């Protein structure tokens, strides 16, 4: 599915992306799926008895930590698997704005979807909080960029302010 992958290539005035850019984005998506599949396979082999019956079991912090310790995989495999785990737990929905990737894809006429990232709720914890389930949420790229290092409460206040400002503007325009 197409995503906003770079601000250098933006849609035309009708909201369409260049077909070559869409192909490039689709290829990136396929490569990401391949990386997650490879990481899952390595986890399954090296995790042995820690491998859960379903992904939901890994939403528990202790189960995730046990699998990480048992498998001793490289950081890239851990990151790919962890991101997929968090996206699955959150239903591919941004924790802040509530937009859901597949719904957004349908609403835009299958032209684009959300670029999701894993947001660390307490960004100041750095490495010790990097792969902690309880410190991570799914966020769209837009919300994550605006939020930056702000605490969640301060960011949500800013998001509310932006929504109110947009509603006032639309009301003035008669939309």
Backbone as ProteinMPNN parsed JSONL, in Angstrom:
{"seq_chain_A": "XXXXXXXXXXXXXXXXXXXXXXXXXXXXXXXXXXXXXXXXXXXXXXXXXXXXXXXXXXXXXXXXXXXXXXXXXXXXXXXXXXXXXXXXXXXXXXXXXXXXXXXXXXXXXXXXXXXXXXXXXXXXXXXXXXXXXXXXXXXXXXXXXXXXXXXXXXXXXXXXXXXXXXXXXXXXXXX", "coords_chain_A": {"N_chain_A": [[0.837, -1.173, 0.0], [0.533, 2.252, -0.773], [2.42, 4.812, 0.889], [3.108, 7.884, 2.661], [6.234, 8.425, 2.13], [8.282, 10.151, 1.866], [8.921, 13.615, 1.877], [9.809, 14.757, -0.363], [8.673, 13.834, -2.65], [5.662, 14.594, -3.541], [2.032, 14.381, -3.767], [0.248, 15.127, -6.863], [-1.816, 17.945, -7.951], [-4.295, 16.739, -7.816], [-4.097, 14.91, -5.87], [-2.736, 12.565, -6.423], [-0.087, 10.2, -6.489], [3.032, 9.825, -8.216], [3.265, 7.109, -10.513], [5.703, 5.598, -10.576], [6.78, 6.235, -8.118], [4.873, 5.107, -6.424], [5.274, 2.408, -7.049], [7.867, 2.145, -6.021], [7.376, 2.584, -3.283], [5.673, 0.424, -2.75], [7.461, -1.671, -3.167], [9.224, -1.161, -1.06], [7.514, -1.73, 1.047], [7.096, -4.479, 0.629], [9.708, -5.402, 1.085], [9.946, -4.721, 3.793], [8.016, -6.429, 4.901], [9.244, -8.858, 4.296], [11.517, -8.632, 5.938], [10.342, -8.661, 8.492], [9.187, -11.196, 8.447], [11.501, -12.786, 8.257], [12.73, -12.102, 10.677], [10.819, -13.057, 12.467], [10.953, -15.794, 11.926], [13.603, -16.361, 12.75], [13.375, -15.698, 15.463], [11.537, -17.656, 16.236], [12.956, -20.022, 15.863], [15.305, -19.637, 17.486], [14.137, -18.869, 19.874], [12.835, -21.039, 20.912], [11.42, -22.759, 23.582], [10.307, -20.418, 24.579], [8.785, -19.326, 22.624], [5.663, -17.997, 21.784], [2.188, -19.141, 21.622], [0.519, -17.405, 20.31], [0.612, -14.039, 18.894], [-0.505, -12.242, 20.712], [0.226, -13.085, 23.247], [2.769, -12.079, 23.557], [2.354, -9.465, 24.139], [2.464, -9.089, 26.744], [4.764, -7.775, 28.973], [6.715, -9.398, 30.389], [6.767, -11.814, 28.97], [7.688, -10.969, 26.465], [10.242, -9.953, 27.139], [11.455, -12.31, 28.045], [11.555, -13.839, 25.683], [13.231, -12.214, 24.12], [15.653, -12.351, 25.583], [16.175, -15.119, 25.541], [16.419, -15.639, 22.769], [18.52, -14.051, 21.726], [19.039, -12.396, 19.432], [20.144, -10.255, 16.705], [20.087, -6.61, 16.675], [18.604, -5.484, 14.528], [16.78, -7.483, 13.714], [15.36, -7.754, 16.095], [14.253, -5.169, 16.334], [12.586, -5.017, 13.985], [10.776, -7.111, 14.497], [9.733, -6.269, 16.963], [8.495, -3.798, 16.284], [6.464, -4.757, 14.561], [5.041, -6.272, 16.406], [4.064, -4.3, 18.203], [2.498, -2.739, 16.436], [0.575, -4.651, 15.733], [-0.593, -5.159, 18.251], [-1.815, -2.674, 18.717], [-3.63, -2.52, 16.692], [-2.951, -1.337, 14.237], [-3.411, 1.397, 14.454], [-3.206, 4.854, 15.086], [-2.184, 6.008, 18.189], [-2.651, 8.58, 19.075], [-4.128, 10.334, 17.227], [-6.027, 8.599, 16.337], [-6.406, 7.61, 13.791], [-6.707, 4.928, 11.506], [-4.716, 2.665, 9.71], [-5.6, 0.937, 7.539], [-8.254, 1.736, 7.155], [-7.862, 4.422, 6.488], [-6.53, 4.067, 4.093], [-8.598, 3.035, 2.495], [-10.375, 5.233, 2.577], [-8.984, 7.158, 1.147], [-9.256, 6.378, -1.423], [-7.637, 4.209, -2.018], [-5.115, 5.252, -2.506], [-3.142, 6.028, -0.731], [-1.68, 5.376, 2.519], [-1.294, 5.439, 6.1], [1.852, 6.28, 7.513], [3.224, 4.419, 9.829], [4.812, 4.442, 13.022], [6.758, 3.34, 15.864], [6.187, 4.82, 18.862], [7.856, 6.11, 21.668], [6.651, 6.431, 24.794], [7.79, 7.601, 27.078], [10.263, 9.301, 26.226], [12.663, 10.059, 27.315], [13.863, 7.948, 28.538], [15.592, 6.59, 26.959], [17.846, 4.06, 25.82], [17.311, 1.902, 27.811], [14.506, 1.826, 27.788], [13.88, 1.117, 25.249], [12.908, -1.322, 23.972], [10.586, -1.86, 25.395], [7.432, -2.983, 26.028], [5.411, -1.7, 27.512], [6.2, 0.946, 27.361], [5.744, 1.771, 24.822], [3.917, 2.793, 21.935], [1.766, 2.771, 19.054], [2.104, 5.197, 16.556], [1.148, 7.607, 14.117], [3.225, 8.928, 11.522], [2.958, 11.694, 11.298], [1.787, 12.586, 13.784], [3.796, 11.643, 15.513], [5.995, 13.135, 14.706], [5.174, 15.759, 15.279], [4.78, 15.522, 18.019], [7.318, 14.881, 19.05], [9.75, 15.177, 21.613], [7.902, 15.803, 23.571], [5.948, 15.37, 26.57], [3.166, 13.077, 26.848], [0.701, 14.284, 27.749], [1.109, 17.057, 27.322], [1.453, 17.067, 24.558], [-1.076, 16.107, 23.679], [-2.682, 18.211, 24.501], [-1.708, 20.195, 22.776], [-2.466, 19.03, 20.332], [-5.28, 19.099, 20.598], [-5.574, 21.87, 20.561], [-4.763, 22.439, 17.929], [-6.812, 21.128, 16.492], [-9.085, 22.59, 17.311], [-8.399, 25.126, 16.276], [-8.416, 24.539, 13.541], [-11.113, 23.846, 13.197], [-12.346, 26.321, 13.762], [-11.367, 27.841, 11.63], [-12.536, 26.505, 9.428], [-15.223, 26.981, 10.009], [-15.359, 29.776, 9.761], [-14.888, 29.936, 7.042], [-17.156, 28.845, 6.115], [-17.489, 26.165, 5.64]], "CA_chain_A": [[0.0, 0.0, 0.0], [1.341, 3.471, -0.801], [2.511, 5.613, 2.106], [3.939, 9.077, 2.534], [7.546, 7.979, 2.539], [9.226, 11.246, 1.782], [8.264, 14.866, 1.535], [10.363, 15.224, -1.621], [7.746, 13.434, -3.704], [4.311, 14.827, -3.027], [1.01, 14.149, -4.799], [-0.081, 16.236, -7.756], [-2.936, 18.751, -7.461], [-5.471, 15.878, -7.639], [-3.809, 14.0, -4.77], [-2.184, 11.294, -6.908], [1.359, 10.056, -6.507], [3.623, 9.33, -9.45], [3.25, 5.636, -10.515], [7.021, 5.066, -10.216], [6.925, 6.401, -6.671], [3.998, 4.096, -5.819], [5.984, 1.124, -7.185], [8.984, 2.189, -5.072], [6.798, 2.432, -1.947], [5.193, -0.967, -2.646], [8.651, -2.521, -3.015], [9.678, -0.961, 0.321], [6.585, -2.478, 1.895], [7.392, -5.914, 0.48], [10.969, -5.659, 1.783], [9.662, -4.659, 5.232], [7.336, -7.689, 5.238], [10.267, -9.911, 4.258], [12.363, -8.497, 7.127], [9.573, -9.12, 9.655], [9.067, -12.654, 8.33], [12.806, -13.367, 8.596], [12.929, -11.929, 12.119], [9.908, -13.986, 13.139], [11.503, -17.139, 11.767], [14.772, -16.475, 13.63], [12.867, -15.736, 16.831], [10.881, -18.942, 16.474], [14.0, -21.05, 15.971], [16.175, -19.403, 18.635], [13.347, -18.684, 21.087], [12.484, -22.357, 21.427], [10.267, -22.871, 24.476], [9.727, -19.1, 24.875], [7.955, -18.886, 21.506], [4.27, -18.083, 22.213], [1.199, -19.728, 20.713], [-0.062, -16.312, 19.525], [1.29, -12.753, 19.144], [-1.09, -11.565, 21.872], [0.977, -13.468, 24.446], [3.958, -11.227, 23.649], [1.987, -8.126, 24.595], [2.853, -9.067, 28.156], [6.19, -7.418, 29.031], [7.596, -10.48, 30.839], [6.899, -12.791, 27.884], [8.536, -10.342, 25.448], [11.617, -9.915, 27.64], [11.979, -13.689, 28.074], [11.869, -14.224, 24.303], [14.421, -11.452, 23.714], [16.833, -12.894, 26.263], [16.405, -16.486, 25.061], [16.762, -15.707, 21.343], [19.806, -13.378, 21.501], [19.14, -11.992, 18.027], [20.686, -8.931, 16.426], [19.174, -5.497, 16.929], [17.688, -5.245, 13.407], [15.702, -8.467, 13.803], [14.557, -7.409, 17.265], [13.474, -3.962, 16.019], [11.528, -5.354, 13.023], [9.779, -7.926, 15.174], [9.091, -5.451, 17.992], [7.579, -2.867, 15.621], [5.301, -5.535, 14.114], [4.31, -6.654, 17.613], [3.352, -3.12, 18.713], [1.451, -2.398, 15.464], [-0.474, -5.657, 15.875], [-1.28, -4.914, 19.528], [-2.608, -1.448, 18.631], [-4.561, -2.588, 15.568], [-2.504, -0.449, 13.163], [-4.134, 2.642, 14.701], [-2.415, 5.857, 15.798], [-2.602, 6.186, 19.578], [-2.961, 9.976, 19.34], [-5.208, 10.893, 16.4], [-7.046, 7.568, 16.149], [-6.543, 7.158, 12.399], [-6.335, 3.524, 11.308], [-4.029, 2.59, 8.42], [-6.385, 0.322, 6.468], [-9.417, 2.595, 6.925], [-7.346, 5.595, 5.789], [-6.243, 3.59, 2.739], [-9.891, 2.975, 1.791], [-10.937, 6.585, 2.482], [-8.249, 7.934, 0.139], [-9.388, 5.725, -2.722], [-6.504, 3.289, -2.139], [-3.954, 5.974, -3.035], [-2.092, 6.121, 0.277], [-2.024, 4.974, 3.872], [-0.491, 6.114, 7.107], [3.179, 5.772, 7.815], [3.203, 4.181, 11.265], [6.079, 4.269, 13.731], [6.604, 3.052, 17.283], [6.495, 5.999, 19.675], [8.199, 5.806, 23.052], [5.887, 7.355, 25.622], [8.777, 8.33, 27.863], [11.431, 9.326, 25.338], [13.884, 10.354, 28.064], [14.441, 6.713, 29.088], [16.612, 6.149, 25.993], [18.025, 2.639, 25.529], [16.623, 0.938, 28.664], [13.087, 1.741, 27.45], [13.749, 0.96, 23.812], [12.055, -2.434, 23.583], [9.649, -2.132, 26.467], [6.064, -2.948, 25.523], [4.612, -0.711, 28.241], [6.68, 2.285, 27.029], [5.634, 1.932, 23.372], [2.598, 2.874, 21.304], [1.766, 3.057, 17.623], [1.781, 6.578, 16.204], [1.387, 7.923, 12.701], [4.427, 9.738, 11.366], [2.603, 13.09, 11.542], [1.678, 12.807, 15.231], [5.098, 11.402, 16.137], [6.866, 14.263, 14.38], [4.721, 16.924, 16.031], [4.96, 15.239, 19.449], [8.735, 14.959, 19.399], [10.037, 14.713, 22.98], [6.897, 16.274, 24.532], [5.18, 14.362, 27.306], [1.889, 12.81, 26.186], [-0.324, 15.262, 28.129], [1.393, 18.322, 26.638], [1.182, 16.877, 23.131], [-2.523, 16.017, 23.468], [-3.183, 19.587, 24.622], [-1.353, 20.853, 21.513], [-3.304, 18.434, 19.294], [-6.611, 19.684, 20.788], [-5.489, 23.251, 20.106], [-4.742, 22.416, 16.46], [-8.147, 20.746, 16.023], [-9.969, 23.741, 17.518], [-8.025, 26.164, 15.318], [-8.886, 24.091, 12.221], [-12.576, 23.944, 13.189], [-12.68, 27.743, 13.662], [-11.073, 28.258, 10.259], [-13.569, 25.943, 8.557], [-16.462, 27.675, 10.318], [-15.249, 31.104, 9.132], [-14.97, 29.766, 5.58], [-18.495, 28.356, 5.796], [-17.403, 24.781, 5.184]], "C_chain_A": [[0.888, 1.244, 0.0], [1.301, 4.198, 0.53], [3.231, 6.913, 1.766], [5.312, 8.686, 3.036], [8.574, 9.077, 2.518], [8.471, 12.507, 1.411], [8.822, 15.425, 0.221], [9.453, 14.881, -2.803], [6.342, 13.553, -3.145], [3.293, 14.586, -4.137], [0.815, 15.373, -5.682], [-1.299, 16.973, -7.205], [-4.231, 17.953, -7.288], [-5.24, 14.827, -6.554], [-3.218, 12.667, -5.189], [-0.656, 11.33, -6.865], [1.805, 9.545, -7.875], [3.652, 7.8, -9.418], [4.597, 5.005, -10.146], [7.248, 5.146, -8.711], [6.064, 5.368, -5.935], [4.664, 2.726, -5.897], [7.14, 1.037, -6.186], [8.474, 1.952, -3.649], [6.313, 1.002, -1.737], [6.371, -1.922, -2.452], [9.225, -2.389, -1.607], [8.811, -1.748, 1.286], [6.845, -3.97, 1.841], [8.697, -6.271, 1.208], [10.772, -5.631, 3.295], [8.971, -5.942, 5.687], [8.331, -8.843, 5.26], [11.153, -9.86, 5.502], [11.635, -8.992, 8.379], [9.434, -10.634, 9.628], [10.379, -13.341, 8.713], [13.068, -13.255, 10.101], [12.05, -12.889, 12.898], [10.449, -15.405, 13.078], [12.7, -17.354, 12.69], [14.359, -16.531, 15.097], [12.286, -17.105, 17.162], [11.917, -20.05, 16.683], [14.812, -20.867, 17.251], [15.405, -19.273, 19.947], [12.921, -19.986, 21.727], [11.263, -22.361, 22.314], [9.621, -21.526, 24.827], [8.799, -18.615, 23.766], [6.48, -19.069, 21.871], [3.359, -18.733, 21.168], [0.558, -18.652, 19.838], [0.681, -15.013, 19.821], [0.764, -12.039, 20.38], [-0.333, -11.888, 23.153], [2.202, -12.573, 24.635], [3.629, -9.796, 24.06], [2.259, -7.977, 26.085], [4.359, -8.798, 28.228], [7.111, -8.564, 29.423], [7.818, -11.508, 29.734], [7.827, -12.248, 26.8], [9.99, -10.343, 25.892], [12.237, -11.311, 27.661], [12.373, -14.147, 26.673], [13.116, -13.499, 23.814], [15.685, -12.048, 24.309], [17.187, -14.277, 25.721], [16.942, -16.503, 23.632], [18.117, -15.094, 21.014], [20.039, -13.028, 20.023], [19.731, -10.595, 17.904], [19.637, -7.848, 16.549], [18.196, -5.249, 15.782], [16.512, -6.213, 13.455], [14.784, -8.146, 14.973], [13.676, -6.2, 16.959], [12.334, -4.289, 15.061], [10.414, -6.146, 13.696], [9.016, -7.101, 16.205], [8.097, -4.474, 17.382], [6.311, -3.587, 15.175], [4.423, -5.931, 15.299], [3.471, -5.485, 18.137], [2.23, -2.721, 17.756], [0.277, -3.366, 15.58], [-1.281, -5.406, 17.153], [-2.243, -3.731, 19.418], [-3.549, -1.417, 17.432], [-4.236, -1.638, 14.432], [-3.227, 0.896, 13.221], [-3.249, 3.589, 15.5], [-3.019, 6.088, 17.187], [-3.105, 7.602, 19.839], [-4.15, 10.5, 18.541], [-6.309, 9.874, 16.097], [-7.239, 7.109, 14.716], [-5.997, 5.741, 12.275], [-5.831, 3.347, 9.882], [-4.922, 2.047, 7.301], [-7.627, 1.147, 6.135], [-8.997, 3.829, 6.126], [-7.06, 5.261, 4.329], [-7.521, 3.546, 1.91], [-10.457, 4.367, 1.57], [-10.248, 7.432, 1.418], [-8.316, 7.281, -1.239], [-8.226, 4.814, -3.035], [-5.284, 3.945, -2.786], [-2.809, 6.021, -2.035], [-2.608, 5.612, 1.609], [-1.133, 5.728, 4.84], [0.875, 5.467, 7.229], [3.236, 5.644, 9.331], [4.61, 3.969, 11.808], [5.776, 3.877, 15.176], [7.079, 4.284, 18.051], [6.797, 5.554, 21.094], [7.549, 6.865, 23.938], [6.795, 8.209, 26.484], [10.085, 8.296, 27.081], [12.732, 9.54, 26.098], [14.555, 9.097, 28.606], [15.511, 6.13, 28.185], [16.658, 4.631, 25.848], [17.301, 1.695, 26.483], [15.14, 0.788, 28.337], [12.83, 1.415, 26.003], [12.797, -0.143, 23.392], [11.118, -2.838, 24.719], [8.23, -1.938, 25.951], [5.268, -1.84, 26.201], [5.047, 0.727, 27.967], [6.482, 2.605, 25.542], [4.187, 1.954, 22.921], [2.78, 3.119, 19.813], [1.38, 4.515, 17.419], [1.961, 6.746, 14.705], [2.591, 8.865, 12.657], [4.143, 11.199, 11.701], [2.543, 13.387, 13.032], [3.03, 12.653, 15.91], [6.053, 12.568, 15.89], [6.482, 15.49, 15.185], [4.997, 16.728, 17.522], [6.413, 15.414, 19.86], [8.979, 14.448, 20.806], [9.007, 15.167, 24.02], [6.286, 15.122, 25.322], [3.796, 14.229, 26.652], [0.838, 13.877, 26.5], [-0.121, 16.593, 27.4], [1.104, 18.207, 25.14], [-0.316, 16.831, 22.853], [-3.182, 17.385, 23.595], [-2.902, 20.367, 23.333], [-2.224, 20.335, 20.367], [-4.731, 18.987, 19.382], [-6.644, 21.119, 20.283], [-5.499, 23.34, 18.58], [-6.116, 22.082, 15.887], [-9.113, 21.917, 16.164], [-9.68, 24.86, 16.519], [-8.531, 25.807, 13.922], [-10.402, 24.205, 12.116], [-13.028, 25.397, 13.07], [-12.472, 28.251, 12.242], [-12.146, 27.765, 9.298], [-14.918, 26.629, 8.781], [-16.47, 29.059, 9.676], [-15.395, 31.03, 7.624], [-16.349, 29.259, 5.134], [-18.518, 26.927, 5.306], [-18.232, 23.855, 6.045]], "O_chain_A": [[1.896, 1.28, 0.706], [0.28, 4.201, 1.218], [3.876, 7.029, 0.724], [5.534, 8.62, 4.245], [9.645, 8.933, 3.109], [7.473, 12.445, 0.694], [8.354, 16.46, -0.255], [9.47, 15.563, -3.828], [5.894, 12.709, -2.37], [3.648, 14.585, -5.315], [1.164, 16.495, -5.312], [-1.765, 16.662, -6.109], [-5.173, 18.448, -6.67], [-6.083, 13.956, -6.341], [-3.199, 11.727, -4.395], [-0.028, 12.346, -7.163], [1.034, 8.909, -8.594], [4.028, 7.229, -8.394], [4.625, 3.978, -9.469], [7.831, 4.244, -8.108], [6.495, 4.817, -4.922], [4.631, 1.963, -4.931], [7.367, -0.01, -5.58], [9.084, 1.195, -2.893], [6.516, 0.429, -0.666], [6.288, -2.867, -1.668], [9.663, -3.378, -1.019], [9.313, -2.359, 2.23], [6.821, -4.652, 2.865], [8.783, -7.309, 1.865], [11.371, -6.437, 4.007], [9.302, -6.483, 6.741], [8.271, -9.704, 6.137], [11.504, -10.899, 6.062], [12.231, -9.659, 9.225], [9.55, -11.288, 10.665], [10.372, -14.356, 9.41], [13.565, -14.194, 10.723], [12.493, -13.472, 13.888], [10.407, -16.133, 14.069], [12.81, -18.396, 13.337], [14.912, -17.304, 15.879], [12.52, -17.643, 18.244], [11.77, -20.899, 17.562], [14.994, -21.814, 18.016], [15.955, -19.537, 21.016], [12.674, -20.045, 22.932], [10.174, -22.007, 21.863], [8.495, -21.501, 25.324], [8.103, -17.614, 23.934], [6.074, -20.173, 22.231], [3.715, -18.855, 19.995], [0.101, -18.952, 18.735], [1.31, -14.886, 20.871], [1.508, -11.304, 21.03], [-0.258, -11.051, 24.053], [2.623, -12.338, 25.767], [4.536, -8.999, 24.303], [2.279, -6.866, 26.615], [5.144, -9.517, 27.61], [8.191, -8.698, 28.849], [8.926, -12.019, 29.574], [8.661, -12.984, 26.274], [10.876, -10.694, 25.114], [13.412, -11.475, 27.331], [13.416, -14.777, 26.499], [13.967, -14.104, 23.162], [16.68, -12.229, 23.606], [18.355, -14.572, 25.473], [17.827, -17.298, 23.315], [18.8, -15.571, 20.108], [21.089, -13.324, 19.454], [19.807, -9.85, 18.881], [18.438, -8.128, 16.531], [17.062, -4.841, 16.031], [15.368, -5.806, 13.256], [13.564, -8.255, 14.854], [12.489, -6.199, 17.285], [11.203, -3.871, 15.308], [9.234, -5.869, 13.479], [7.795, -7.214, 16.314], [6.984, -4.324, 17.886], [5.206, -3.087, 15.385], [3.197, -5.923, 15.196], [2.301, -5.663, 18.476], [1.128, -2.398, 18.201], [-0.881, -2.951, 15.531], [-2.511, -5.438, 17.13], [-3.35, -3.773, 19.955], [-4.196, -0.4, 17.18], [-5.138, -1.177, 13.733], [-3.603, 1.463, 12.195], [-2.616, 3.182, 16.474], [-4.218, 6.333, 17.325], [-3.914, 7.803, 20.745], [-5.084, 11.053, 19.12], [-7.396, 10.244, 15.653], [-8.131, 6.308, 14.438], [-4.968, 5.4, 12.858], [-6.459, 3.832, 8.942], [-4.989, 2.642, 6.225], [-8.013, 1.248, 4.97], [-9.694, 4.235, 5.196], [-7.314, 6.071, 3.437], [-7.529, 3.971, 0.755], [-10.969, 4.659, 0.489], [-10.867, 8.33, 0.848], [-7.517, 7.599, -2.12], [-7.861, 4.656, -4.2], [-4.523, 3.302, -3.51], [-1.642, 6.051, -2.425], [-3.811, 5.438, 1.803], [-0.318, 6.556, 4.435], [1.024, 4.256, 7.066], [3.289, 6.65, 10.039], [5.474, 3.396, 11.145], [4.656, 4.065, 15.651], [8.219, 4.726, 17.906], [6.085, 4.723, 21.659], [7.866, 8.05, 23.837], [6.586, 9.416, 26.604], [10.904, 7.392, 27.247], [13.804, 9.232, 25.577], [15.688, 9.16, 29.083], [16.266, 5.257, 28.613], [15.612, 3.988, 25.762], [16.703, 0.733, 26.003], [14.566, -0.273, 28.582], [11.682, 1.432, 25.56], [11.95, 0.081, 22.527], [10.895, -4.024, 24.962], [7.871, -0.854, 25.492], [4.528, -1.116, 25.535], [4.315, 1.653, 28.317], [7.002, 3.609, 25.057], [3.341, 1.232, 23.45], [3.818, 3.611, 19.373], [0.437, 5.006, 18.039], [2.819, 6.107, 14.097], [2.921, 9.515, 13.649], [4.973, 11.872, 12.312], [3.176, 14.333, 13.5], [3.377, 13.443, 16.788], [6.829, 12.938, 16.771], [7.348, 16.187, 15.715], [5.402, 17.666, 18.207], [6.708, 16.02, 20.89], [8.47, 13.387, 21.167], [9.202, 14.948, 25.215], [6.125, 14.021, 24.794], [3.32, 15.152, 25.99], [0.147, 14.332, 25.588], [-1.085, 17.187, 26.916], [0.575, 19.136, 24.53], [-0.784, 17.447, 21.896], [-4.136, 17.685, 22.876], [-3.759, 21.111, 22.855], [-2.669, 21.114, 19.524], [-5.331, 19.309, 18.356], [-7.615, 21.541, 19.655], [-6.159, 24.207, 18.007], [-6.539, 22.687, 14.902], [-9.876, 22.208, 15.243], [-10.603, 25.47, 15.98], [-9.02, 26.676, 13.199], [-10.926, 24.611, 11.078], [-13.988, 25.685, 12.356], [-13.295, 28.999, 11.714], [-12.614, 28.522, 8.448], [-15.671, 26.832, 7.83], [-17.481, 29.47, 9.107], [-15.95, 31.933, 6.997], [-16.666, 29.245, 3.945], [-19.461, 26.515, 4.631], [-18.27, 22.65, 5.796]]}, "name": "protein", "num_of_chains": 1, "seq": "XXXXXXXXXXXXXXXXXXXXXXXXXXXXXXXXXXXXXXXXXXXXXXXXXXXXXXXXXXXXXXXXXXXXXXXXXXXXXXXXXXXXXXXXXXXXXXXXXXXXXXXXXXXXXXXXXXXXXXXXXXXXXXXXXXXXXXXXXXXXXXXXXXXXXXXXXXXXXXXXXXXXXXXXXXXXXXX"}
